[in-house]
Amino acid sequence: MLARLEQIAGLVLIATALADVFLNVLYARAGFSIYSRPLAHGVRGLFVLGGRGLGGRARARAMSFCGPAIVVALLFGWVAALVVGSALIIHPALGVSVVADGAGAGTDFITALNVAGGTISSVGPAPYAPVTPAFKAMFLFDSFLGITVMTLAITYLMQLYAALQARDELALKVELMSRQTGDGARLVAGLGPEGRFDIGYALIAEMAGELSRVKEAHHLYPVLFYFRFPQPYYELSRFTLVLLDAVALIRAGLEDREVGWLKRSAGLEHLERGGLVLIDTLHRVYLRAEGAGPEMPSPEAAKAWRARFIRGMAVMRAAGQPVRRDVARCAERYIQLRNRWSEPLLRLSGDIGHAPRDLDPALYEPDPPLRGPSARPASDEVLH
């Protein structure tokens, strides 16, 4: 009876592992998994807990290993579940349906693990061989299972890192286009110098398309969210905030007579809604137990956003763009737009260990006014 229960437990463990592999690699939609998502959250929690006692630079460096560690944990979890599940099936049959070719072989569970691991890895089941049709079929199935899962894992890794590269390219593009400041106002100033957004519109449409690809990449490979680098400008929440901040500054601060066409354009709508959909997807998957944020910002937040809007308008005006003069009413419109995404982005960034100042430096460090469209970048530091 106990032997039968052990084998049933092995079948359940194998089925669970295969279901998790199917949902992560083949079905590939965020929010659907058996145990990989709790495992990823657990590893991330360990990194966040361990990094609390470290300094800023050391903590950022330590957290950069979180994503690769989660991938290793997932691969190990899948293979370990298959090996342990097969060992639970083989263990009661050692010496009966699965016999040794020579003397001295044991019948303990460690031996069953050795046999199962050899079968799944296709290097051979140690000195043991099945003698009944059922276990011959089972050993053949294990070999096929091992080859299939390893092939899927390799394919998954290749696609995961291709998606990571695409995300990093967009992050670097946004950082460079904002003059290495992480400031949406400088991005807008560069997109339409002297108010000429006809050329910059192509860049807006291009970034909107890349943002949509980033969103789908996180839907296909949820573990991608946990990949972060010591440099904050690679952070998903940061470049999403810069893009959405740029959209809010355009909608709230520019004159309708000159650039009303831009506010009504499909490219700007695509960029804004793409960012909001990305936030909603990540929020439901990674912050599913929390609310979406307050309906109205706190007085402190509203004051900081209003000051940030005024500084942004100064940057855009210095670039020769047609900014509106009713600053007070425009600032309230900016606050309404920003309240849609600021709080979720802050929580998403904090979930993997980034500080609010890293996410939105323009909110904490006032921008010096530009002297004209040919002003030098705010930072001459070489990016790595």
Secondary structure, 3 states (H helix, E strand, C coil): CHHHHHHHHHHHHHHHHHHHHHHHHHHCCCCCCCCHHHHHHHHHHHHHHHHCCCCHHHHHHHHCCHHHHHHHHHHHHHHHHHHHHHHHHHHHHECCCEEECCCCCCCCHHHHHHHHHHHHCCCCCCCEEECCHHHHHHHHHHHHHHHHHHHHHHHHHHHHHHHHHHHHHHHHHHHHHCCCCCCHHHHHHHHCHHHCHHHHHHHHHHHHHHHHHHHHHHHHCHHHHHCCCCCHHHCHHHHHHHHHHHHHHHHHHECHHHHHHHHCCHHHHHHHHHHHHHHHHHHHHHCCCCCCCCCCCCHHHHHHHHHHHHHHHHHHHHCCCCECCCHHHHHHHHHHHHCCCHHHHHHHHHHCCCCHHHHCHHHHCCCCCCCCCCCCCCCCCCCC
